[in-house]
Amino acid sequence: MALLEKSEIDILLSALQTLQKGFDHLPEFSVQYDRDKLQSVLNQVARRMQDNYPYYHPRYAGQMLKPPHPIARLAYALSLWINPNNHALDGGRASSGMELECVVQLGRMFGLDKPLGHLCGGGTMANLEALWVAGRVHPGKTILGSAQAHYTHSRISEVLALDFEALSVTNDGRMDVSVLAERLGQSDVGTVVVTLGTTGLGAVDPLPEILELREKFGFRVHVDAAYGGYFRLASELAADAHEAFSRTGEADSIVIDPHKHGLQPYGCGCVLFRDPSVGALYKHDSPYTYFSSAELHLGEISLECSRPGAAAVALWATQQLLPMEPGGEFAAGLDQSILAARDFWRRLQASERYRVLMQPQLDIVVFAPDGPDAKQVSEKARQLFEEAAKRDLHLALTEIPAAMVSHYWPELHLNRDTVSCLRSCLMKPEHLQWIDDIWSTLESAALCLNH
Ligand SMILES: *Cc1c(COP(=O)(O)O)cnc(C)c1O
Protein backbone atom coordinates (compact mmCIF):
# COMPACT_ATOMS: atom_id res chain seq x y z
CA MET A 1 0.00 0.00 0.00
CA ALA A 2 1.65 3.18 -1.15
CA LEU A 3 1.51 6.47 0.67
CA LEU A 4 1.00 8.29 -2.59
CA GLU A 5 -0.54 7.20 -5.88
CA LYS A 6 0.91 9.30 -8.67
CA SER A 7 -2.44 9.28 -10.46
CA GLU A 8 -3.83 11.39 -7.59
CA ILE A 9 -1.54 14.21 -8.62
CA ASP A 10 -2.69 13.90 -12.24
CA ILE A 11 -6.31 14.22 -11.09
CA LEU A 12 -5.43 17.31 -9.05
CA LEU A 13 -3.61 18.88 -11.98
CA SER A 14 -6.61 18.40 -14.25
CA ALA A 15 -8.98 19.91 -11.65
CA LEU A 16 -6.64 22.88 -11.17
CA GLN A 17 -6.80 23.53 -14.89
CA THR A 18 -10.61 23.56 -14.66
CA LEU A 19 -10.42 25.97 -11.72
CA GLN A 20 -8.04 28.21 -13.65
CA LYS A 21 -10.63 28.63 -16.41
CA GLY A 22 -12.80 30.61 -14.01
CA PHE A 23 -10.08 33.26 -13.75
CA ASP A 24 -8.65 33.31 -17.28
CA HIS A 25 -10.10 36.74 -18.03
CA LEU A 26 -7.76 38.43 -15.52
CA PRO A 27 -4.52 40.14 -16.67
CA GLU A 28 -1.49 37.84 -16.59
CA PHE A 29 0.06 37.63 -13.09
CA SER A 30 2.36 35.16 -11.38
CA VAL A 31 4.06 34.91 -7.99
CA GLN A 32 7.85 34.90 -8.14
CA TYR A 33 9.90 32.36 -6.20
CA ASP A 34 13.19 30.53 -6.49
CA ARG A 35 12.16 27.09 -7.70
CA ASP A 36 15.37 25.29 -6.67
CA LYS A 37 15.29 26.68 -3.16
CA LEU A 38 11.62 25.85 -2.82
CA GLN A 39 12.23 22.28 -3.92
CA SER A 40 15.12 21.90 -1.53
CA VAL A 41 13.10 23.17 1.44
CA LEU A 42 10.18 20.94 0.52
CA ASN A 43 12.44 17.90 0.44
CA GLN A 44 13.76 18.92 3.82
CA VAL A 45 10.15 18.94 5.04
CA ALA A 46 9.58 15.48 3.55
CA ARG A 47 12.59 14.14 5.45
CA ARG A 48 11.32 15.69 8.68
CA MET A 49 7.87 14.19 8.09
CA GLN A 50 9.36 10.69 7.91
CA ASP A 51 9.45 11.01 11.70
CA ASN A 52 5.85 9.82 12.12
CA TYR A 53 3.99 6.64 12.81
CA PRO A 54 2.49 5.27 9.57
CA TYR A 55 -1.02 6.54 10.36
CA TYR A 56 -2.31 5.80 6.90
CA HIS A 57 -1.40 2.10 7.05
CA PRO A 58 -3.62 -0.66 8.54
CA ARG A 59 -0.66 -1.73 10.70
CA TYR A 60 -1.28 1.51 12.56
CA ALA A 61 -3.99 0.36 14.95
CA GLY A 62 -3.38 2.60 17.95
CA GLN A 63 -4.80 6.04 18.64
CA MET A 64 -7.79 7.69 17.03
CA LEU A 65 -6.27 8.46 13.65
CA LYS A 66 -8.06 7.78 10.41
CA PRO A 67 -6.53 8.92 7.13
CA PRO A 68 -8.52 11.33 4.98
CA HIS A 69 -10.07 9.87 1.86
CA PRO A 70 -8.14 10.79 -1.33
CA ILE A 71 -11.13 12.91 -2.45
CA ALA A 72 -10.91 14.95 0.76
CA ARG A 73 -7.16 15.41 0.41
CA LEU A 74 -7.44 16.45 -3.23
CA ALA A 75 -10.41 18.78 -2.76
CA TYR A 76 -8.68 20.41 0.22
CA ALA A 77 -5.48 20.89 -1.79
CA LEU A 78 -7.40 22.19 -4.82
CA SER A 79 -9.16 24.81 -2.74
CA LEU A 80 -5.83 26.10 -1.34
CA TRP A 81 -5.19 27.79 -4.69
CA ILE A 82 -8.15 30.03 -3.77
CA ASN A 83 -7.75 29.76 0.03
CA PRO A 84 -11.31 30.78 0.89
CA ASN A 85 -12.25 31.98 4.38
CA ASN A 86 -15.66 30.78 5.56
CA HIS A 87 -16.01 33.59 8.06
CA ALA A 88 -17.96 35.71 5.61
CA LEU A 89 -19.38 35.34 2.12
CA ASP A 90 -16.91 37.96 0.90
CA GLY A 91 -14.06 35.61 1.76
CA GLY A 92 -15.52 32.40 0.41
CA ARG A 93 -18.77 32.39 -1.51
CA ALA A 94 -18.59 28.90 -3.01
CA SER A 95 -17.16 27.23 0.07
CA SER A 96 -19.73 28.89 2.38
CA GLY A 97 -22.49 27.48 0.19
CA MET A 98 -20.84 24.06 0.34
CA GLU A 99 -20.62 24.30 4.13
CA LEU A 100 -24.33 25.02 4.43
CA GLU A 101 -25.07 21.98 2.26
CA CYS A 102 -22.77 19.80 4.37
CA VAL A 103 -24.50 20.92 7.56
CA VAL A 104 -27.92 20.09 6.10
CA GLN A 105 -26.65 16.59 5.22
CA LEU A 106 -25.15 16.05 8.67
CA GLY A 107 -28.37 17.24 10.31
CA ARG A 108 -30.42 14.96 8.07
CA MET A 109 -28.29 11.99 9.16
CA PHE A 110 -29.54 12.61 12.71
CA GLY A 111 -33.10 13.27 11.58
CA LEU A 112 -32.89 17.04 12.08
CA ASP A 113 -34.97 19.04 9.68
CA LYS A 114 -33.48 22.53 9.64
CA PRO A 115 -30.73 22.67 12.23
CA LEU A 116 -28.63 25.71 12.89
CA GLY A 117 -25.04 24.62 12.60
CA HIS A 118 -21.65 25.11 11.07
CA LEU A 119 -18.24 23.54 10.73
CA CYS A 120 -15.43 24.55 13.05
CA GLY A 121 -11.88 23.64 14.03
CA GLY A 122 -12.81 20.38 15.75
CA GLY A 123 -14.69 18.73 18.57
CA THR A 124 -13.25 21.03 21.21
CA MET A 125 -14.50 24.19 19.48
CA ALA A 126 -17.81 22.54 18.64
CA ASN A 127 -18.36 21.47 22.27
CA LEU A 128 -17.32 24.92 23.46
CA GLU A 129 -20.05 26.50 21.37
CA ALA A 130 -22.66 23.96 22.46
CA LEU A 131 -21.86 24.51 26.14
CA TRP A 132 -21.64 28.27 25.64
CA VAL A 133 -25.20 28.22 24.28
CA ALA A 134 -26.21 25.85 27.10
CA GLY A 135 -24.82 28.34 29.62
CA ARG A 136 -26.66 31.23 27.96
CA VAL A 137 -29.94 29.29 28.09
CA HIS A 138 -29.41 28.11 31.69
CA PRO A 139 -27.09 30.70 33.23
CA GLY A 140 -25.13 29.53 36.28
CA LYS A 141 -26.51 26.00 36.22
CA THR A 142 -24.31 22.94 36.49
CA ILE A 143 -23.22 20.80 33.55
CA LEU A 144 -23.09 17.04 34.09
CA GLY A 145 -21.18 14.47 32.10
CA SER A 146 -19.83 11.01 32.80
CA ALA A 147 -16.39 10.23 34.17
CA GLN A 148 -15.61 8.86 30.68
CA ALA A 149 -16.72 12.06 28.89
CA HIS A 150 -13.90 13.81 27.05
CA TYR A 151 -11.75 15.87 29.44
CA THR A 152 -12.44 18.88 27.23
CA HIS A 153 -15.85 19.33 28.94
CA SER A 154 -14.40 20.12 32.35
CA ARG A 155 -11.88 22.52 30.80
CA ILE A 156 -14.54 24.19 28.62
CA SER A 157 -16.76 24.59 31.68
CA GLU A 158 -13.86 26.35 33.41
CA VAL A 159 -13.52 28.72 30.46
CA LEU A 160 -17.26 29.43 30.61
CA ALA A 161 -17.17 29.76 34.43
CA LEU A 162 -19.78 27.00 34.77
CA ASP A 163 -19.62 24.10 37.23
CA PHE A 164 -18.97 20.71 35.69
CA GLU A 165 -19.51 17.46 37.54
CA ALA A 166 -18.44 13.99 36.37
CA LEU A 167 -20.82 11.17 37.23
CA SER A 168 -19.65 7.62 37.73
CA VAL A 169 -20.01 5.06 34.97
CA THR A 170 -21.15 1.46 34.93
CA ASN A 171 -18.53 -1.23 34.32
CA ASP A 172 -18.92 -0.96 30.57
CA GLY A 173 -17.95 2.73 30.64
CA ARG A 174 -21.44 4.19 30.12
CA MET A 175 -23.04 6.92 32.22
CA ASP A 176 -24.79 5.39 35.23
CA VAL A 177 -28.40 6.49 34.83
CA SER A 178 -29.35 5.72 38.43
CA VAL A 179 -26.56 8.02 39.64
CA LEU A 180 -27.76 10.67 37.18
CA ALA A 181 -31.38 10.37 38.38
CA GLU A 182 -30.29 10.84 41.97
CA ARG A 183 -28.13 13.86 41.13
CA LEU A 184 -30.95 15.49 39.15
CA GLY A 185 -33.11 15.36 42.26
CA GLN A 186 -30.80 17.96 43.82
CA SER A 187 -31.71 20.65 41.19
CA ASP A 188 -29.43 23.23 39.60
CA VAL A 189 -28.57 21.01 36.63
CA GLY A 190 -28.75 22.91 33.36
CA THR A 191 -27.28 20.46 30.88
CA VAL A 192 -26.31 16.81 30.62
CA VAL A 193 -23.52 15.91 28.23
CA VAL A 194 -24.26 12.52 26.69
CA THR A 195 -21.30 10.90 24.96
CA LEU A 196 -22.15 8.60 22.09
CA GLY A 197 -18.82 6.87 21.62
CA THR A 198 -16.42 7.78 24.42
CA THR A 199 -12.90 8.63 23.37
CA GLY A 200 -11.29 6.05 25.64
CA LEU A 201 -13.52 3.02 25.23
CA GLY A 202 -16.03 3.80 22.49
CA ALA A 203 -18.83 3.42 25.05
CA VAL A 204 -22.28 4.70 24.09
CA ASP A 205 -24.17 6.47 26.91
CA PRO A 206 -27.82 5.36 27.34
CA LEU A 207 -29.44 8.32 25.56
CA PRO A 208 -33.03 6.92 25.58
CA GLU A 209 -33.08 6.67 29.39
CA ILE A 210 -31.51 10.12 29.69
CA LEU A 211 -34.17 11.59 27.36
CA GLU A 212 -36.78 10.03 29.63
CA LEU A 213 -35.26 11.84 32.62
CA ARG A 214 -35.36 15.07 30.62
CA GLU A 215 -39.17 14.74 30.48
CA LYS A 216 -39.24 14.88 34.25
CA PHE A 217 -36.42 17.30 35.06
CA GLY A 218 -36.28 19.59 32.02
CA PHE A 219 -32.52 19.94 31.49
CA ARG A 220 -30.75 20.48 28.15
CA VAL A 221 -29.29 17.44 26.45
CA HIS A 222 -26.02 17.91 24.61
CA VAL A 223 -24.80 14.89 22.64
CA ASP A 224 -21.05 14.73 22.20
CA ALA A 225 -20.77 12.40 19.20
CA ALA A 226 -17.45 13.84 18.09
CA TYR A 227 -16.11 10.33 17.77
CA GLY A 228 -19.17 8.17 17.29
CA GLY A 229 -21.66 10.30 15.35
CA TYR A 230 -21.26 8.63 11.99
CA PHE A 231 -22.13 5.25 13.51
CA ARG A 232 -25.71 6.47 13.18
CA LEU A 233 -25.38 4.96 9.68
CA ALA A 234 -23.99 1.58 10.75
CA SER A 235 -26.05 -1.59 10.68
CA GLU A 236 -23.78 -3.78 12.83
CA LEU A 237 -24.40 -2.00 16.16
CA ALA A 238 -25.88 -3.86 19.11
CA ALA A 239 -29.51 -2.95 19.80
CA ASP A 240 -28.90 -0.51 22.68
CA ALA A 241 -26.21 1.46 20.82
CA HIS A 242 -28.37 1.54 17.71
CA GLU A 243 -31.31 2.87 19.73
CA ALA A 244 -29.11 5.60 21.28
CA PHE A 245 -27.81 6.76 17.90
CA SER A 246 -31.25 6.70 16.32
CA ARG A 247 -32.54 9.17 18.94
CA THR A 248 -29.65 11.64 18.62
CA GLY A 249 -31.91 14.10 16.79
CA GLU A 250 -33.90 14.64 20.00
CA ALA A 251 -30.89 16.29 21.66
CA ASP A 252 -30.75 20.10 21.93
CA SER A 253 -27.26 20.16 20.46
CA ILE A 254 -24.97 17.66 18.76
CA VAL A 255 -21.26 17.62 18.06
CA ILE A 256 -19.74 15.44 15.36
CA ASP A 257 -16.17 15.49 14.09
CA PRO A 258 -15.80 14.85 10.36
CA HIS A 259 -12.05 14.73 11.06
CA LYS A 260 -12.50 11.70 13.32
CA HIS A 261 -14.61 9.17 11.40
CA GLY A 262 -15.66 11.28 8.42
CA LEU A 263 -12.50 10.79 6.32
CA GLN A 264 -11.47 14.47 6.65
CA PRO A 265 -8.13 16.18 7.28
CA TYR A 266 -7.79 17.76 10.72
CA GLY A 267 -9.58 21.01 11.30
CA CYS A 268 -13.13 19.81 10.70
CA GLY A 269 -15.64 19.61 13.54
CA CYS A 270 -19.34 20.42 13.45
CA VAL A 271 -21.92 21.69 15.93
CA LEU A 272 -25.67 21.40 15.31
CA PHE A 273 -28.54 22.99 17.26
CA ARG A 274 -32.03 21.55 16.96
CA ASP A 275 -33.64 24.93 17.64
CA PRO A 276 -32.31 27.50 15.12
CA SER A 277 -33.47 30.39 17.31
CA VAL A 278 -30.33 30.02 19.47
CA GLY A 279 -28.65 31.81 16.56
CA ALA A 280 -29.85 35.06 18.18
CA LEU A 281 -27.34 34.47 20.99
CA TYR A 282 -24.45 35.01 18.58
CA LYS A 283 -25.55 38.61 17.96
CA HIS A 284 -22.79 41.18 17.57
CA ASP A 285 -22.13 44.35 15.61
CA SER A 286 -19.11 43.86 13.44
CA PRO A 287 -18.63 47.13 11.58
CA TYR A 288 -16.73 45.66 8.67
CA THR A 289 -17.45 42.03 7.89
CA TYR A 290 -21.02 41.67 6.76
CA PHE A 291 -22.01 44.58 4.60
CA SER A 292 -21.84 42.95 1.18
CA SER A 293 -25.12 41.05 1.22
CA ALA A 294 -28.27 40.43 3.19
CA GLU A 295 -27.64 36.68 3.12
CA LEU A 296 -26.46 34.77 6.18
CA HIS A 297 -22.70 34.81 6.71
CA LEU A 298 -21.38 31.81 8.64
CA GLY A 299 -19.41 34.14 10.90
CA GLU A 300 -22.72 35.42 12.24
CA ILE A 301 -23.49 32.05 13.80
CA SER A 302 -20.07 30.88 14.97
CA LEU A 303 -17.63 31.87 17.69
CA GLU A 304 -14.58 31.37 15.49
CA CYS A 305 -14.07 34.07 12.89
CA SER A 306 -11.62 33.10 10.13
CA ARG A 307 -11.92 29.44 9.21
CA PRO A 308 -10.58 27.34 6.34
CA GLY A 309 -13.12 27.15 3.52
CA ALA A 310 -10.94 24.25 2.40
CA ALA A 311 -12.41 22.10 5.18
CA ALA A 312 -15.93 22.65 3.80
CA VAL A 313 -14.78 21.98 0.24
CA ALA A 314 -13.16 18.69 1.29
CA LEU A 315 -16.20 17.57 3.27
CA TRP A 316 -18.60 18.52 0.50
CA ALA A 317 -16.57 16.56 -2.06
CA THR A 318 -16.48 13.55 0.26
CA GLN A 319 -20.24 13.67 0.80
CA GLN A 320 -20.74 13.79 -2.99
CA LEU A 321 -18.54 10.76 -3.56
CA LEU A 322 -19.63 8.81 -0.50
CA PRO A 323 -23.14 9.92 0.47
CA MET A 324 -24.07 9.46 4.12
CA GLU A 325 -26.72 6.80 3.60
CA PRO A 326 -27.43 3.64 5.59
CA GLY A 327 -26.35 0.72 3.43
CA GLY A 328 -24.05 2.90 1.32
CA GLU A 329 -20.31 2.53 0.79
CA PHE A 330 -19.42 4.96 3.58
CA ALA A 331 -21.70 3.18 6.06
CA ALA A 332 -20.22 -0.16 5.00
CA GLY A 333 -16.78 1.14 5.99
CA LEU A 334 -18.04 1.86 9.51
CA ASP A 335 -19.55 -1.63 9.74
CA GLN A 336 -16.19 -3.08 8.73
CA SER A 337 -14.61 -1.24 11.65
CA ILE A 338 -17.18 -2.66 14.07
CA LEU A 339 -16.63 -6.17 12.68
CA ALA A 340 -12.86 -5.79 12.87
CA ALA A 341 -13.10 -4.80 16.54
CA ARG A 342 -15.41 -7.74 17.30
CA ASP A 343 -13.11 -10.19 15.51
CA PHE A 344 -10.03 -8.86 17.30
CA TRP A 345 -11.80 -8.92 20.69
CA ARG A 346 -12.94 -12.54 20.20
CA ARG A 347 -9.42 -13.68 19.33
CA LEU A 348 -8.05 -11.93 22.40
CA GLN A 349 -10.75 -13.40 24.59
CA ALA A 350 -10.13 -16.93 23.33
CA SER A 351 -6.39 -16.73 24.02
CA GLU A 352 -4.78 -17.47 27.38
CA ARG A 353 -2.15 -14.84 26.74
CA TYR A 354 -4.48 -11.84 27.03
CA ARG A 355 -7.33 -10.46 29.07
CA VAL A 356 -10.09 -8.35 27.58
CA LEU A 357 -12.39 -5.81 29.20
CA MET A 358 -15.85 -4.93 27.88
CA GLN A 359 -16.96 -6.10 24.45
CA PRO A 360 -16.50 -3.14 22.08
CA GLN A 361 -19.65 -1.16 21.32
CA LEU A 362 -17.95 0.59 18.41
CA ASP A 363 -14.46 -0.08 17.07
CA ILE A 364 -12.18 0.41 20.08
CA VAL A 365 -10.68 -2.66 21.78
CA VAL A 366 -8.99 -2.49 25.18
CA PHE A 367 -6.95 -5.45 26.39
CA ALA A 368 -3.95 -6.42 28.47
CA PRO A 369 -1.41 -9.22 28.64
CA ASP A 370 -2.20 -11.73 31.39
CA GLY A 371 -0.39 -11.37 34.72
CA PRO A 372 -0.86 -11.72 38.47
CA ASP A 373 -1.14 -8.09 39.58
CA ALA A 374 -1.78 -4.59 38.25
CA LYS A 375 1.90 -3.56 38.38
CA GLN A 376 3.16 -6.54 36.43
CA VAL A 377 0.34 -6.36 33.92
CA SER A 378 1.04 -2.65 33.36
CA GLU A 379 4.72 -3.35 32.83
CA LYS A 380 3.97 -6.17 30.39
CA ALA A 381 1.52 -3.97 28.50
CA ARG A 382 4.24 -1.40 27.99
CA GLN A 383 6.67 -4.09 26.79
CA LEU A 384 4.10 -5.52 24.42
CA PHE A 385 3.44 -2.04 23.03
CA GLU A 386 7.16 -1.69 22.31
CA GLU A 387 7.68 -5.21 20.93
CA ALA A 388 4.71 -4.75 18.59
CA ALA A 389 6.07 -1.37 17.42
CA LYS A 390 9.41 -3.04 16.58
CA ARG A 391 7.39 -5.28 14.24
CA ASP A 392 5.61 -2.28 12.69
CA LEU A 393 2.37 -2.91 14.54
CA HIS A 394 1.36 0.28 16.33
CA LEU A 395 -1.01 0.07 19.28
CA ALA A 396 -1.75 2.63 22.00
CA LEU A 397 -1.49 2.51 25.80
CA THR A 398 -4.26 3.66 28.10
CA GLU A 399 -4.77 3.79 31.86
CA ILE A 400 -7.97 2.07 33.00
CA PRO A 401 -9.28 2.55 36.56
CA ALA A 402 -8.47 -0.57 38.60
CA ALA A 403 -12.09 -0.87 39.77
CA MET A 404 -13.29 -1.18 36.18
CA VAL A 405 -10.63 -3.76 35.31
CA SER A 406 -11.42 -5.86 38.37
CA HIS A 407 -15.02 -6.34 37.21
CA TYR A 408 -13.73 -8.24 34.15
CA TRP A 409 -10.74 -9.72 35.93
CA PRO A 410 -11.69 -10.44 39.55
CA GLU A 411 -8.56 -12.44 40.43
CA LEU A 412 -6.16 -9.63 39.45
CA HIS A 413 -4.34 -8.30 42.50
CA LEU A 414 -4.78 -4.52 42.56
CA ASN A 415 -1.55 -2.88 43.69
CA ARG A 416 -2.02 0.19 41.50
CA ASP A 417 -4.93 2.68 41.06
CA THR A 418 -5.01 2.15 37.33
CA VAL A 419 -3.93 -0.65 35.04
CA SER A 420 -2.01 0.18 31.86
CA CYS A 421 -3.82 -1.57 29.05
CA LEU A 422 -3.42 -1.65 25.30
CA ARG A 423 -5.95 0.18 23.19
CA SER A 424 -6.60 -0.27 19.54
CA CYS A 425 -8.86 1.97 17.45
CA LEU A 426 -9.72 -0.06 14.36
CA MET A 427 -11.01 2.93 12.41
CA LYS A 428 -9.98 2.04 8.90
CA PRO A 429 -12.33 -0.06 6.78
CA GLU A 430 -9.21 -2.01 5.72
CA HIS A 431 -8.63 -3.16 9.31
CA LEU A 432 -11.13 -5.99 8.88
CA GLN A 433 -9.02 -7.53 6.10
CA TRP A 434 -5.88 -6.97 8.15
CA ILE A 435 -6.96 -8.64 11.41
CA ASP A 436 -5.13 -11.88 10.52
CA ASP A 437 -1.94 -9.92 9.92
CA ILE A 438 -2.41 -7.76 13.03
CA TRP A 439 -3.10 -10.87 15.10
CA SER A 440 -0.05 -12.82 13.94
CA THR A 441 2.19 -9.79 14.46
CA LEU A 442 0.81 -9.29 17.96
CA GLU A 443 1.36 -12.98 18.73
CA SER A 444 4.96 -12.84 17.62
CA ALA A 445 5.51 -9.77 19.82
CA ALA A 446 3.79 -11.46 22.76
CA LEU A 447 5.86 -14.67 22.38
CA CYS A 448 9.00 -12.60 22.57
CA LEU A 449 7.80 -11.11 25.89
CA ASN A 450 7.49 -14.46 27.59
CA HIS A 451 11.03 -15.53 26.80
C1 LIG B 1 -12.03 13.83 20.02
C2 LIG B 1 -13.14 14.15 20.91
C3 LIG B 1 -13.34 15.44 21.40
C4 LIG B 1 -12.39 16.56 21.09
O1 LIG B 1 -12.42 16.84 19.74
P1 LIG B 1 -11.16 17.46 18.94
O2 LIG B 1 -11.61 17.35 17.53
O3 LIG B 1 -9.97 16.60 19.27
O4 LIG B 1 -10.99 18.86 19.38
C5 LIG B 1 -14.45 15.67 22.20
N1 LIG B 1 -15.27 14.69 22.52
C6 LIG B 1 -15.11 13.42 22.09
C7 LIG B 1 -16.09 12.36 22.49
C8 LIG B 1 -14.03 13.11 21.27
O5 LIG B 1 -13.84 11.83 20.86
The ligand as an SDF file (V2000), in Angstrom:
LIG
                    3D

 15 15  0  0  0  0  0  0  0  0999 V2000
  -12.0320   13.8250   20.0170 C   0  0  0  0  0  0  0  0  0  0  0  0
  -13.1410   14.1490   20.9100 C   0  0  0  0  0  0  0  0  0  0  0  0
  -13.3360   15.4410   21.3970 C   0  0  0  0  0  0  0  0  0  0  0  0
  -12.3890   16.5580   21.0890 C   0  0  0  0  0  0  0  0  0  0  0  0
  -12.4180   16.8370   19.7360 O   0  0  0  0  0  0  0  0  0  0  0  0
  -11.1600   17.4600   18.9360 P   0  0  0  0  0  0  0  0  0  0  0  0
  -11.6100   17.3480   17.5330 O   0  0  0  0  0  0  0  0  0  0  0  0
   -9.9740   16.6030   19.2660 O   0  0  0  0  0  0  0  0  0  0  0  0
  -10.9870   18.8610   19.3830 O   0  0  0  0  0  0  0  0  0  0  0  0
  -14.4480   15.6730   22.1960 C   0  0  0  0  0  0  0  0  0  0  0  0
  -15.2700   14.6860   22.5240 N   0  0  0  0  0  0  0  0  0  0  0  0
  -15.1090   13.4190   22.0920 C   0  0  0  0  0  0  0  0  0  0  0  0
  -16.0900   12.3610   22.4920 C   0  0  0  0  0  0  0  0  0  0  0  0
  -14.0320   13.1070   21.2720 C   0  0  0  0  0  0  0  0  0  0  0  0
  -13.8430   11.8350   20.8590 O   0  0  0  0  0  0  0  0  0  0  0  0
  1  2  1  0
  2  3  1  0
  2 14  2  0
  3  4  1  0
  3 10  2  0
  4  5  1  0
  5  6  1  0
  6  7  2  0
  6  8  1  0
  6  9  1  0
 10 11  1  0
 11 12  2  0
 12 13  1  0
 12 14  1  0
 14 15  1  0
M  END
$$$$
